[in-house]
Amino acid sequence: MATFLLSDTLFVLLLSIILLALILSISLLVVHFRNTQKLLKKSNSTELELKFESVFESTSDAVIVADQQGTILQWNLGAETIFGFSKSEAIGVNLEIIIPESLIDGHRKGLQRYSETGVPSVIGRRIELVGRRKDGLEIPIEISVGTWKTEDGLFFSNIIRDITERKDTEAKINNLVYRDPLTGLPNRRMFSDQLASKLQQLNGSNQSLSLLYIDLDHFKLINDTYGHYTGDQMLIEVAKRFQSIAHADDTISRFGADEFILLLPNTDSFKATDHAQKILQLFKQPFRFQQEDLFVTPSIGISIFPNDGIDLDTLVKNADIALSQAKNQGKNNFQFFTESTNQVALRRSKLAIDIRKGLEYGEFFIHYQPQIDLKTDKIVGLEALVRWVHPRLGNISPAEFIPVAEDTGSIIQIGEYVLRQACLQNKAWQDAGLPHFRVAVNISSHQFSRCNLMDTVHAALSESDLNPKYLELELTESIIQSSTSAIENMQKLKAMGIHLSIDDFGTGFSSLRYLKLFPVDTLKIDQYFIRNIITDPKDAALVDTIIKMADNLQLNVIAEGVETLDQLQFLKQKKCNQAQGYYFNRPLPPEEIERLYQPASSPIN
């Protein structure tokens, strides 16, 4: 029995020892587990910190952490690269070291406002600002601001990117889109944007502005004579001259090839007049290129806001209408838009449309004005002159519809019609038994510069079966001087047997050199000089000189616009060869030419 009790006691004791050892083991495991967790947490935290540090330093963007007072707490390598301050120079210093002085006051107010209200203005958004480098250079930056609050206070994170390269690219694109690549002036698109913005600002105000639409007269002659490089250099110089008299808020735009338009804010008609006069004065000085003085003149059309329009399209259109009026007034002047000029423009637009219809419906026809030999007083030729009877407007003067046709290109169709009909009519007269004579046809600059001129002339002669020696083509000085292939074309026409004359001689850019180079047969003295030969000694002297010069060069001379007996006697005295004008006959329809023409008239051999 005692043995049994002893055994039980030992068993209990042994069991207690085992339990105590188990509890101690569990405790040790728990402690180990907790220690292991702490070590793991510490390891993870270090790893995250290392990862953050790696990202923080490797990014090319500036990452700057600052406290509520703006003191810099963290400054990465990107910030050092962008702003030029090292980490040791930046940490502990106020963030204002990278803010331009002009923006510091706004920065302080914004920081204070956020601290007091907690309402963000730039936080959480990406905005563009200007930053300041250590060397004082201001650069464009893009910044994103974040914030957080702890028991230690309020903190701000700033992620900043240098966008200088992007801004440079945008500027280049902007120049391509909004700037004229030759002169650097605003182009049509930029001008339109600026004018639209200005008109919006002026809406409802009493302020005015003016538009000056400028076109360079005879600029094509510069390109054709001296080449496009010289023409481009002249345009650059023209732009500089405009800028030399411009005010700070003026806009000068190159609107087209040789067209410029000026926007002058706060300018009424008096100030616009003053500016236009200054522009005319600018062009009195020559443009010097290639050791030669070159001249061009400006024609200017002016519209005023709000009297001449309250929107962009109307103001530009009306300035263009005024420009056309300046051109019609002889160029090298300025004209204001008026309602009367608007009516003229509307009529021109109507005529431009109706010319094409008139050609289609047979509204055009030809009259012929006799040319008289001043030795025999016989008719020796005719000039074909186009006429137009409009179905509603009646007779339209050639002085009105010819310039419209030239501007719109319809002059080509009109010229081809006159050439064809004149050849057919002349051949018909010959077949009817009239003595053979020459018919003169005017050739426009558009026709002369076209590559198919020879084909057009050949087709008219072939269709009519007219001998080329009975056809005369009249060319103006400006036409043959503005064409680079003038001599070649004239030589081809002469080779065909066609007679060539220079019309309106003395009114263009006359040069005796052209009389030597160009294979012409006749000079036609413009009626402008004939009109005053009795009353103006200078006109009389010029006409006398032209006649003598032509005689020495063995050229025929025809005086146009003879209207009085005194004029006729003067021309006979000076031994002018031929004449035409109302003193002899007005332009006549073909049937009257047949009745007028006498069989005794001298044919052309």
MIGUVEX-500723 format. One record per residue (C-alpha): residue number from 1; residue in three letters; x, z, y. Coordinates in Angstrom, 3 decimals, padded with zeros to 6 digits, always signed. Layout:
num_residu_u_w_v
NUM_ALA_X_Z_Y
...
***
This chain:
num_residu_u_w_v
1_MET_+000.000_+000.000_+000.000
2_ALA_+002.838_+000.862_+002.377
3_THR_+004.565_-002.339_+001.478
4_PHE_+001.478_-004.273_+002.375
5_LEU_+001.203_-002.585_+005.779
6_LEU_+004.824_-003.283_+006.542
7_SER_+004.352_-006.889_+005.695
8_ASP_+001.345_-007.184_+008.031
9_THR_+003.293_-005.638_+010.857
10_LEU_+006.175_-007.986_+010.347
11_PHE_+003.763_-010.890_+010.235
12_VAL_+002.146_-009.920_+013.507
13_LEU_+005.497_-009.393_+015.108
14_LEU_+006.717_-012.715_+013.857
15_LEU_+003.573_-014.421_+015.099
16_SER_+003.971_-012.864_+018.539
17_ILE_+007.538_-014.063_+018.727
18_ILE_+006.464_-017.566_+017.798
19_LEU_+003.684_-017.557_+020.429
20_LEU_+006.064_-016.221_+023.059
21_ALA_+008.581_-018.943_+022.231
22_LEU_+005.835_-021.574_+022.393
23_ILE_+004.657_-020.332_+025.766
24_LEU_+008.203_-020.296_+027.066
25_SER_+008.757_-023.854_+025.794
26_ILE_+005.571_-025.041_+027.461
27_SER_+006.593_-023.401_+030.711
28_LEU_+009.965_-025.015_+030.560
29_LEU_+008.318_-028.376_+029.878
30_VAL_+005.981_-027.928_+032.839
31_VAL_+008.879_-027.018_+035.111
32_HIS_+010.859_-029.974_+033.813
33_PHE_+007.890_-032.277_+034.283
34_ARG_+007.383_-031.120_+037.842
35_ASN_+011.050_-031.490_+038.599
36_THR_+010.985_-034.916_+037.048
37_GLN_+008.014_-035.860_+039.265
38_LYS_+009.862_-034.667_+042.354
39_LEU_+012.902_-036.674_+041.382
40_LEU_+010.754_-039.752_+040.765
41_LYS_+008.997_-039.341_+044.084
42_LYS_+012.298_-038.942_+045.859
43_SER_+013.667_-042.013_+044.088
44_ASN_+010.612_-044.126_+045.040
45_SER_+010.755_-042.958_+048.623
46_THR_+014.409_-043.924_+048.930
47_GLU_+013.701_-047.295_+047.385
48_LEU_+010.863_-047.964_+049.829
49_GLU_+013.016_-046.882_+052.715
50_LEU_+015.768_-049.226_+051.582
51_LYS_+013.309_-052.075_+051.240
52_PHE_+011.883_-051.427_+054.723
53_GLU_+015.355_-051.221_+056.198
54_SER_+016.262_-054.533_+054.556
55_VAL_+013.190_-056.264_+055.971
56_PHE_+013.609_-054.552_+059.350
57_GLU_+017.141_-055.832_+059.788
58_SER_+016.876_-059.258_+058.139
59_THR_+013.963_-060.675_+060.185
60_SER_+014.916_-062.959_+063.079
61_ASP_+012.101_-061.486_+065.166
62_ALA_+012.809_-058.466_+067.319
63_VAL_+011.236_-055.269_+065.895
64_ILE_+011.225_-052.432_+068.408
65_VAL_+009.646_-049.004_+068.002
66_ALA_+009.057_-046.893_+071.107
67_ASP_+007.299_-043.642_+071.867
68_GLN_+004.579_-042.904_+074.374
69_GLN_+007.081_-042.669_+077.213
70_GLY_+008.537_-046.079_+076.313
71_THR_+011.753_-044.693_+074.896
72_ILE_+013.203_-046.998_+072.260
73_LEU_+013.486_-045.311_+068.855
74_GLN_+014.257_-048.274_+066.616
75_TRP_+016.037_-051.546_+067.471
76_ASN_+016.824_-054.165_+064.856
77_LEU_+019.347_-056.976_+064.664
78_GLY_+016.697_-059.505_+065.753
79_ALA_+016.163_-057.555_+068.981
80_GLU_+019.910_-057.496_+069.518
81_THR_+020.114_-061.268_+069.049
82_ILE_+017.173_-062.073_+071.318
83_PHE_+017.859_-059.646_+074.170
84_GLY_+021.622_-059.164_+073.932
85_PHE_+021.583_-055.332_+073.862
86_SER_+023.314_-053.664_+070.897
87_LYS_+021.517_-050.930_+068.972
88_SER_+023.678_-048.237_+070.564
89_GLU_+022.837_-049.610_+074.025
90_ALA_+019.103_-049.799_+073.401
91_ILE_+018.110_-046.696_+071.393
92_GLY_+017.156_-043.856_+073.661
93_VAL_+016.705_-046.183_+076.647
94_ASN_+013.324_-047.124_+078.136
95_LEU_+011.671_-050.302_+076.911
96_GLU_+011.658_-051.557_+080.515
97_ILE_+015.201_-052.900_+080.041
98_ILE_+013.646_-056.021_+078.455
99_ILE_+010.778_-056.366_+080.932
100_PRO_+011.218_-058.515_+084.093
101_GLU_+010.907_-056.553_+087.316
102_SER_+007.803_-058.505_+088.324
103_LEU_+005.983_-057.266_+085.192
104_ILE_+007.146_-053.634_+085.080
105_ASP_+004.340_-052.293_+087.299
106_GLY_+001.698_-053.987_+085.176
107_HIS_+003.351_-052.661_+082.008
108_ARG_+003.277_-049.080_+083.288
109_LYS_-000.346_-049.266_+084.317
110_GLY_-001.354_-050.725_+080.983
111_LEU_+000.535_-048.003_+079.087
112_GLN_-001.067_-045.271_+081.164
113_ARG_-004.530_-046.744_+080.779
114_TYR_-004.229_-046.855_+077.010
115_SER_-002.887_-043.290_+076.860
116_GLU_-005.857_-042.036_+078.886
117_THR_-008.674_-044.079_+077.364
118_GLY_-007.423_-045.224_+073.969
119_VAL_-008.997_-048.610_+074.706
120_PRO_-006.558_-051.405_+073.753
121_SER_-006.031_-054.462_+075.941
122_VAL_-003.124_-056.199_+074.228
123_ILE_-002.760_-054.111_+071.068
124_GLY_-003.638_-055.997_+067.922
125_ARG_-003.357_-059.374_+069.656
126_ARG_-000.597_-061.939_+069.869
127_ILE_+000.200_-062.750_+073.480
128_GLU_+002.782_-064.774_+075.372
129_LEU_+004.881_-063.065_+078.041
130_VAL_+008.276_-063.319_+079.683
131_GLY_+011.156_-061.125_+078.509
132_ARG_+014.439_-060.284_+080.195
133_ARG_+017.804_-060.530_+078.467
134_LYS_+020.821_-058.325_+079.103
135_ASP_+022.376_-061.100_+081.233
136_GLY_+019.253_-061.175_+083.426
137_LEU_+017.949_-064.459_+082.053
138_GLU_+014.181_-064.514_+081.638
139_ILE_+012.893_-066.109_+078.443
140_PRO_+009.423_-066.873_+077.086
141_ILE_+008.411_-064.527_+074.266
142_GLU_+005.485_-063.997_+071.933
143_ILE_+004.687_-060.328_+071.224
144_SER_+002.419_-058.423_+068.860
145_VAL_+001.911_-054.706_+069.585
146_GLY_+000.786_-052.093_+067.073
147_THR_+000.298_-048.338_+067.529
148_TRP_-000.136_-045.153_+065.524
149_LYS_-000.501_-041.464_+066.268
150_THR_+001.030_-038.483_+064.458
151_GLU_+001.468_-034.803_+065.164
152_ASP_+004.652_-035.827_+066.963
153_GLY_+002.780_-038.078_+069.419
154_LEU_+001.880_-041.724_+070.065
155_PHE_+004.158_-044.544_+068.935
156_PHE_+004.254_-048.311_+069.511
157_SER_+005.698_-051.073_+067.375
158_ASN_+006.598_-054.362_+069.073
159_ILE_+007.265_-057.505_+067.097
160_ILE_+008.738_-060.081_+069.471
161_ARG_+009.645_-063.719_+068.948
162_ASP_+011.738_-065.923_+071.246
163_ILE_+009.615_-069.041_+071.861
164_THR_+012.051_-070.882_+074.156
165_GLU_+012.473_-073.752_+071.722
166_ARG_+008.735_-074.043_+071.220
167_LYS_+008.151_-074.062_+074.973
168_ASP_+010.801_-076.738_+075.412
169_THR_+009.087_-078.868_+072.788
170_GLU_+005.721_-078.314_+074.423
171_ALA_+007.214_-079.302_+077.774
172_LYS_+008.607_-082.512_+076.280
173_ILE_+005.251_-083.337_+074.719
174_ASN_+003.545_-082.459_+077.979
175_ASN_+005.859_-084.841_+079.825
176_LEU_+005.057_-087.608_+077.374
177_VAL_+001.329_-087.021_+077.762
178_TYR_+001.117_-086.156_+081.449
179_ARG_+004.191_-087.654_+083.132
180_ASP_+005.208_-091.192_+083.939
181_PRO_+008.446_-091.718_+081.981
182_LEU_+010.007_-093.916_+084.679
183_THR_+009.408_-091.956_+087.891
184_GLY_+008.613_-088.510_+086.481
185_LEU_+005.437_-088.430_+088.573
186_PRO_+002.105_-087.260_+087.143
187_ASN_+000.436_-090.099_+085.270
188_ARG_-003.212_-091.143_+085.373
189_ARG_-004.293_-088.462_+082.879
190_MET_-002.588_-085.594_+084.711
191_PHE_-003.900_-086.841_+088.050
192_SER_-007.439_-086.963_+086.690
193_ASP_-007.138_-083.406_+085.375
194_GLN_-005.781_-082.117_+088.676
195_LEU_-008.396_-083.921_+090.747
196_ALA_-011.202_-082.648_+088.494
197_SER_-009.853_-079.100_+088.860
198_LYS_-009.570_-079.446_+092.633
199_LEU_-013.108_-080.806_+092.924
200_GLN_-014.421_-077.867_+090.916
201_GLN_-012.686_-075.468_+093.311
202_LEU_-014.150_-077.262_+096.322
203_ASN_-017.696_-077.303_+094.953
204_GLY_-019.946_-075.799_+097.590
205_SER_-017.162_-075.376_+100.152
206_ASN_-016.712_-077.116_+103.484
207_GLN_-013.214_-078.337_+102.695
208_SER_-012.321_-082.001_+102.344
209_LEU_-009.640_-083.947_+100.531
210_SER_-008.518_-087.551_+100.585
211_LEU_-007.335_-090.071_+098.040
212_LEU_-004.853_-092.765_+099.033
213_TYR_-004.775_-095.642_+096.549
214_ILE_-001.574_-097.673_+097.081
215_ASP_-000.559_-101.045_+095.692
216_LEU_+002.787_-102.735_+096.378
217_ASP_+002.318_-106.226_+097.817
218_HIS_+004.062_-109.124_+096.048
219_PHE_+005.868_-106.750_+093.683
220_LYS_+005.693_-109.351_+090.913
221_LEU_+008.092_-111.488_+092.926
222_ILE_+010.698_-108.714_+092.694
223_ASN_+010.400_-108.554_+088.896
224_ASP_+010.430_-112.323_+088.488
225_THR_+013.287_-112.950_+090.906
226_TYR_+015.599_-109.996_+090.271
227_GLY_+014.500_-108.782_+086.841
228_HIS_+012.539_-105.806_+085.582
229_TYR_+015.492_-103.431_+085.799
230_THR_+015.657_-103.930_+089.554
231_GLY_+011.888_-103.637_+089.711
232_ASP_+012.045_-100.315_+087.867
233_GLN_+014.752_-099.014_+090.201
234_MET_+012.607_-099.951_+093.152
235_LEU_+009.632_-098.045_+091.703
236_ILE_+011.831_-094.971_+091.294
237_GLU_+012.933_-095.279_+094.916
238_VAL_+009.327_-095.785_+096.052
239_ALA_+008.354_-092.556_+094.276
240_LYS_+011.163_-090.704_+096.064
241_ARG_+009.995_-092.010_+099.422
242_PHE_+006.455_-090.806_+098.763
243_GLN_+007.816_-087.392_+097.799
244_SER_+009.919_-087.211_+100.970
245_ILE_+006.796_-086.929_+103.151
246_ALA_+004.600_-084.966_+100.725
247_HIS_+003.370_-081.419_+101.256
248_ALA_+003.749_-078.739_+098.586
249_ASP_+000.150_-079.023_+097.346
250_ASP_-000.042_-082.834_+097.391
251_THR_-000.233_-084.737_+094.107
252_ILE_+001.561_-088.082_+093.845
253_SER_+000.715_-090.073_+090.738
254_ARG_+001.860_-093.387_+089.375
255_PHE_-001.448_-094.937_+088.397
256_GLY_-000.297_-098.275_+087.042
257_ALA_+002.551_-100.802_+087.109
258_ASP_+002.976_-100.902_+090.892
259_GLU_+000.028_-098.686_+091.807
260_PHE_+000.242_-095.125_+093.100
261_ILE_-002.473_-092.698_+094.093
262_LEU_-002.056_-089.672_+096.329
263_LEU_-004.275_-086.592_+096.334
264_LEU_-004.066_-084.790_+099.676
265_PRO_-005.971_-081.459_+099.743
266_ASN_-007.464_-080.124_+102.997
267_THR_-007.203_-083.565_+104.551
268_ASP_-009.826_-085.243_+106.716
269_SER_-009.834_-088.840_+107.953
270_PHE_-007.492_-088.027_+110.863
271_LYS_-004.861_-086.433_+108.629
272_ALA_-005.290_-089.217_+106.069
273_THR_-004.678_-091.777_+108.819
274_ASP_-001.515_-089.965_+109.852
275_HIS_-000.229_-089.898_+106.272
276_ALA_-001.069_-093.575_+105.695
277_GLN_+000.845_-094.524_+108.851
278_LYS_+003.838_-092.553_+107.623
279_ILE_+003.716_-094.474_+104.341
280_LEU_+003.669_-097.820_+106.146
281_GLN_+006.651_-096.631_+108.166
282_LEU_+008.534_-095.722_+104.973
283_PHE_+008.499_-099.340_+103.829
284_LYS_+010.006_-100.755_+107.004
285_GLN_+013.387_-099.741_+105.649
286_PRO_+014.715_-102.149_+102.985
287_PHE_+015.421_-101.218_+099.377
288_ARG_+019.033_-102.048_+098.662
289_PHE_+019.915_-103.235_+095.157
290_GLN_+022.756_-105.399_+093.896
291_GLN_+024.217_-105.601_+097.427
292_GLU_+020.996_-107.158_+098.686
293_ASP_+018.199_-105.843_+100.916
294_LEU_+014.771_-106.188_+099.326
295_PHE_+011.434_-105.598_+101.011
296_VAL_+007.971_-104.789_+099.722
297_THR_+004.957_-103.587_+101.666
298_PRO_+002.089_-101.275_+100.697
299_SER_-001.631_-101.853_+100.906
300_ILE_-003.611_-098.596_+101.036
301_GLY_-007.249_-097.770_+100.343
302_ILE_-008.614_-094.348_+101.341
303_SER_-011.657_-092.358_+100.204
304_ILE_-012.626_-088.914_+101.507
305_PHE_-014.353_-086.045_+099.672
306_PRO_-017.253_-085.336_+099.977
307_ASN_-018.395_-088.235_+102.209
308_ASP_-017.233_-090.989_+099.841
309_GLY_-017.985_-089.207_+096.577
310_ILE_-018.130_-085.802_+094.949
311_ASP_-016.792_-086.733_+091.523
312_LEU_-013.540_-088.151_+090.232
313_ASP_-014.758_-091.602_+089.190
314_THR_-016.595_-092.278_+092.434
315_LEU_-013.712_-091.221_+094.658
316_VAL_-011.177_-093.326_+092.745
317_LYS_-013.533_-096.318_+092.610
318_ASN_-014.221_-096.172_+096.331
319_ALA_-010.526_-095.814_+097.169
320_ASP_-009.916_-098.908_+095.029
321_ILE_-012.643_-100.771_+096.919
322_ALA_-010.968_-099.832_+100.192
323_LEU_-007.636_-101.029_+098.746
324_SER_-009.167_-104.432_+098.001
325_GLN_-010.333_-104.579_+101.595
326_ALA_-006.787_-103.821_+102.763
327_LYS_-005.524_-106.682_+100.588
328_ASN_-008.145_-109.011_+102.029
329_GLN_-007.119_-108.002_+105.546
330_GLY_-003.656_-109.417_+105.018
331_LYS_-001.933_-106.588_+103.117
332_ASN_+000.537_-104.063_+104.575
333_ASN_-002.256_-101.985_+106.128
334_PHE_-004.720_-099.237_+105.221
335_GLN_-008.504_-099.270_+105.092
336_PHE_-011.082_-096.513_+104.681
337_PHE_-013.970_-096.869_+102.310
338_THR_-017.207_-097.761_+104.082
339_GLU_-020.641_-098.702_+102.895
340_SER_-020.086_-102.241_+104.138
341_THR_-016.926_-102.565_+102.031
342_ASN_-018.934_-101.198_+099.118
343_GLN_-021.507_-103.940_+099.593
344_VAL_-018.705_-106.500_+099.679
345_ALA_-017.315_-105.063_+096.444
346_LEU_-020.733_-105.149_+094.804
347_ARG_-021.130_-108.768_+095.829
348_ARG_-017.673_-109.601_+094.471
349_SER_-018.578_-107.944_+091.180
350_LYS_-021.791_-109.915_+091.052
351_LEU_-019.977_-113.154_+091.808
352_ALA_-017.358_-112.414_+089.149
353_ILE_-020.099_-112.250_+086.543
354_ASP_-021.997_-115.239_+087.904
355_ILE_-018.925_-117.507_+088.064
356_ARG_-018.763_-117.609_+084.287
357_LYS_-022.479_-118.304_+084.085
358_GLY_-022.142_-120.974_+086.756
359_LEU_-019.468_-122.785_+084.774
360_GLU_-021.690_-122.685_+081.725
361_TYR_-024.833_-123.858_+083.549
362_GLY_-023.197_-126.619_+085.607
363_GLU_-023.509_-124.996_+089.026
364_PHE_-020.049_-126.147_+090.129
365_PHE_-019.307_-129.625_+091.440
366_ILE_-016.577_-131.402_+093.398
367_HIS_-016.375_-132.861_+096.873
368_TYR_-013.531_-135.070_+098.006
369_GLN_-011.838_-135.057_+101.406
370_PRO_-010.132_-138.296_+102.464
371_GLN_-006.454_-138.376_+103.405
372_ILE_-005.612_-140.860_+106.171
373_ASP_-002.446_-142.891_+106.698
374_LEU_-001.623_-142.340_+110.391
375_LYS_+000.074_-145.724_+110.730
376_THR_-002.800_-147.809_+109.368
377_ASP_-005.707_-145.345_+109.849
378_LYS_-006.745_-146.203_+106.294
379_ILE_-007.779_-143.850_+103.499
380_VAL_-004.896_-143.556_+101.060
381_GLY_-005.979_-140.640_+098.935
382_LEU_-008.434_-137.813_+098.368
383_GLU_-008.229_-134.074_+097.776
384_ALA_-010.618_-132.667_+095.173
385_LEU_-012.325_-129.492_+096.426
386_VAL_-014.597_-127.396_+094.225
387_ARG_-018.021_-126.293_+095.460
388_TRP_-020.584_-123.838_+094.058
389_VAL_-024.318_-123.769_+094.612
390_HIS_-025.605_-120.440_+093.312
391_PRO_-029.223_-120.602_+092.008
392_ARG_-030.253_-117.591_+094.145
393_LEU_-027.542_-117.179_+096.788
394_GLY_-027.189_-120.866_+097.665
395_ASN_-023.868_-122.342_+098.746
396_ILE_-020.977_-119.940_+098.146
397_SER_-017.887_-120.637_+100.231
398_PRO_-014.688_-121.361_+098.294
399_ALA_-012.997_-118.858_+100.599
400_GLU_-015.227_-116.229_+098.975
401_PHE_-015.415_-117.206_+095.319
402_ILE_-011.871_-118.561_+094.778
403_PRO_-010.195_-115.138_+095.374
404_VAL_-012.751_-113.548_+093.028
405_ALA_-011.997_-116.166_+090.389
406_GLU_-008.262_-115.573_+090.796
407_ASP_-008.675_-111.814_+090.399
408_THR_-010.812_-112.153_+087.271
409_GLY_-008.953_-115.054_+085.652
410_SER_-011.942_-117.416_+085.898
411_ILE_-009.810_-119.642_+088.127
412_ILE_-008.279_-121.066_+084.943
413_GLN_-011.628_-122.425_+083.765
414_ILE_-012.477_-123.624_+087.273
415_GLY_-009.086_-125.328_+087.608
416_GLU_-009.431_-127.070_+084.263
417_TYR_-012.929_-128.220_+085.219
418_VAL_-011.741_-129.654_+088.577
419_LEU_-008.743_-131.368_+086.974
420_ARG_-010.854_-132.960_+084.277
421_GLN_-013.656_-134.075_+086.614
422_ALA_-011.255_-135.423_+089.253
423_CYS_-009.485_-137.590_+086.668
424_LEU_-012.762_-138.847_+085.227
425_GLN_-014.156_-139.598_+088.698
426_ASN_-011.040_-141.398_+089.882
427_LYS_-011.028_-143.588_+086.798
428_ALA_-014.747_-144.267_+087.301
429_TRP_-014.062_-145.415_+090.872
430_GLN_-011.305_-147.696_+089.659
431_ASP_-013.591_-149.175_+087.010
432_ALA_-016.236_-149.685_+089.721
433_GLY_-013.810_-151.900_+091.658
434_LEU_-012.608_-149.510_+094.329
435_PRO_-008.942_-149.854_+095.283
436_HIS_-006.715_-147.517_+093.369
437_PHE_-005.726_-144.312_+095.153
438_ARG_-004.384_-140.912_+094.333
439_VAL_-006.565_-137.785_+093.942
440_ALA_-004.967_-134.398_+094.641
441_VAL_-005.951_-131.329_+092.623
442_ASN_-004.975_-127.750_+093.475
443_ILE_-003.244_-125.788_+090.701
444_SER_-003.607_-122.009_+090.741
445_SER_-000.822_-119.585_+089.953
446_HIS_-002.652_-118.612_+086.756
447_GLN_-002.713_-122.224_+085.594
448_PHE_+000.874_-122.937_+086.558
449_SER_+002.247_-119.931_+084.675
450_ARG_+000.326_-120.680_+081.492
451_CYS_+002.318_-122.213_+078.681
452_ASN_-000.398_-124.813_+077.975
453_LEU_-000.382_-126.390_+081.460
454_MET_+001.217_-129.587_+080.161
455_ASP_-001.335_-129.841_+077.377
456_THR_-004.197_-129.323_+079.859
457_VAL_-002.915_-132.031_+082.206
458_HIS_-002.223_-134.428_+079.335
459_ALA_-005.698_-133.861_+077.908
460_ALA_-007.360_-134.605_+081.271
461_LEU_-005.375_-137.827_+081.676
462_SER_-006.006_-138.904_+078.087
463_GLU_-009.740_-138.238_+078.228
464_SER_-010.138_-140.168_+081.474
465_ASP_-007.552_-142.850_+080.620
466_LEU_-006.198_-142.402_+084.152
467_ASN_-002.682_-143.549_+084.954
468_PRO_-000.656_-140.397_+085.824
469_LYS_+000.597_-141.946_+089.094
470_TYR_-002.924_-141.613_+090.502
471_LEU_-002.939_-137.856_+089.996
472_GLU_-001.367_-135.424_+092.450
473_LEU_-000.989_-131.723_+091.735
474_GLU_-000.797_-129.377_+094.728
475_LEU_+001.286_-126.209_+094.269
476_THR_+001.739_-123.413_+096.789
477_GLU_+005.161_-122.022_+097.669
478_SER_+004.321_-118.625_+096.206
479_ILE_+003.271_-120.189_+092.905
480_ILE_+006.471_-122.052_+092.257
481_GLN_+008.680_-119.231_+093.510
482_SER_+006.996_-116.594_+091.338
483_SER_+007.409_-118.566_+088.114
484_THR_+010.691_-118.316_+086.230
485_SER_+010.032_-121.704_+084.599
486_ALA_+008.888_-123.465_+087.803
487_ILE_+011.615_-126.130_+087.882
488_GLU_+011.261_-126.896_+084.189
489_ASN_+007.484_-127.283_+084.438
490_MET_+007.722_-129.429_+087.555
491_GLN_+010.293_-131.685_+085.937
492_LYS_+008.000_-132.156_+082.933
493_LEU_+005.108_-133.076_+085.219
494_LYS_+007.295_-135.523_+087.134
495_ALA_+008.422_-137.052_+083.839
496_MET_+004.764_-137.754_+083.080
497_GLY_+004.584_-139.774_+086.318
498_ILE_+002.505_-137.226_+088.268
499_HIS_+002.891_-136.803_+092.041
500_LEU_+003.727_-133.247_+093.182
501_SER_+003.150_-131.626_+096.567
502_ILE_+003.702_-128.208_+098.136
503_ASP_+000.451_-127.014_+099.672
504_ASP_+000.196_-124.695_+102.697
505_PHE_+003.857_-125.219_+103.473
506_GLY_+005.282_-122.628_+105.860
507_THR_+002.883_-119.799_+105.027
508_GLY_+004.683_-118.469_+101.967
509_PHE_+008.218_-117.259_+101.427
510_SER_+009.758_-120.461_+102.662
511_SER_+013.252_-121.369_+101.635
512_LEU_+014.964_-124.679_+102.218
513_ARG_+016.754_-124.124_+098.925
514_TYR_+013.466_-124.747_+097.109
515_LEU_+013.046_-128.134_+098.744
516_LYS_+016.393_-129.082_+097.257
517_LEU_+015.704_-127.687_+093.804
518_PHE_+012.065_-128.577_+093.265
519_PRO_+011.184_-132.225_+092.478
520_VAL_+008.347_-132.536_+095.014
521_ASP_+007.074_-135.673_+096.768
522_THR_+004.940_-134.271_+099.603
523_LEU_+004.766_-131.335_+102.008
524_LYS_+001.337_-130.326_+103.283
525_ILE_+001.490_-128.538_+106.647
526_ASP_-000.999_-125.685_+106.652
527_GLN_-003.920_-125.920_+109.092
528_TYR_-002.828_-122.567_+110.562
529_PHE_-000.016_-124.401_+112.387
530_ILE_-002.085_-127.502_+113.200
531_ARG_-004.850_-125.472_+114.843
532_ASN_-002.702_-124.449_+117.832
533_ILE_-000.172_-127.263_+118.202
534_ILE_-001.645_-128.243_+121.570
535_THR_-001.822_-124.735_+123.043
536_ASP_+001.077_-122.937_+121.348
537_PRO_+004.567_-124.369_+121.925
538_LYS_+005.965_-122.442_+118.958
539_ASP_+003.446_-123.960_+116.545
540_ALA_+004.150_-127.365_+118.040
541_ALA_+007.877_-126.873_+117.548
542_LEU_+007.415_-125.700_+113.942
543_VAL_+005.256_-128.707_+113.045
544_ASP_+007.747_-131.074_+114.704
545_THR_+010.601_-129.440_+112.778
546_ILE_+008.796_-129.697_+109.420
547_ILE_+008.037_-133.371_+109.992
548_LYS_+011.653_-134.187_+110.891
549_MET_+013.019_-132.163_+108.001
550_ALA_+010.688_-133.873_+105.518
551_ASP_+011.667_-137.285_+106.880
552_ASN_+015.354_-136.485_+106.415
553_LEU_+014.639_-135.342_+102.854
554_GLN_+012.564_-138.478_+102.255
555_LEU_+009.424_-136.454_+101.634
556_ASN_+005.901_-137.446_+102.565
557_VAL_+004.103_-135.159_+105.056
558_ILE_+000.359_-134.481_+105.260
559_ALA_-001.111_-132.387_+108.089
560_GLU_-004.197_-130.392_+107.054
561_GLY_-007.074_-129.251_+109.270
562_VAL_-006.959_-131.958_+111.942
563_GLU_-010.068_-131.511_+114.080
564_THR_-009.374_-133.034_+117.516
565_LEU_-008.070_-136.243_+119.007
566_ASP_-005.299_-134.358_+120.792
567_GLN_-004.055_-132.984_+117.477
568_LEU_-004.133_-136.459_+115.952
569_GLN_-002.204_-138.002_+118.847
570_PHE_+000.412_-135.251_+118.654
571_LEU_+000.932_-135.890_+114.942
572_LYS_+001.182_-139.656_+115.465
573_GLN_+003.702_-139.110_+118.229
574_LYS_+005.816_-136.936_+115.893
575_LYS_+005.521_-139.611_+113.181
576_CYS_+003.636_-137.515_+110.642
577_ASN_+002.779_-139.682_+107.629
578_GLN_-000.762_-138.625_+106.760
579_ALA_-003.515_-136.229_+107.805
580_GLN_-006.840_-134.861_+106.677
581_GLY_-009.497_-132.786_+108.366
582_TYR_-012.947_-132.724_+109.931
583_TYR_-011.845_-135.111_+112.673
584_PHE_-011.849_-137.813_+110.008
585_ASN_-014.281_-136.562_+107.380
586_ARG_-015.589_-133.391_+105.875
587_PRO_-015.358_-133.098_+102.051
588_LEU_-017.856_-135.588_+100.633
589_PRO_-019.706_-135.993_+097.330
590_PRO_-018.558_-138.883_+095.107
591_GLU_-021.363_-141.258_+096.100
592_GLU_-020.490_-140.986_+099.785
593_ILE_-016.850_-141.686_+099.009
594_GLU_-017.953_-144.932_+097.383
595_ARG_-019.905_-145.958_+100.506
596_LEU_-017.106_-144.883_+102.832
597_TYR_-014.200_-146.415_+101.020
598_GLN_-013.393_-149.871_+102.315
599_PRO_-011.880_-152.532_+100.078
600_ALA_-009.229_-153.092_+102.742
601_SER_-007.819_-149.602_+102.230
602_SER_-004.261_-149.618_+101.010
603_PRO_-003.860_-148.811_+097.314
604_ILE_-000.935_-146.755_+096.090
605_ASN_+001.581_-148.788_+094.151
***
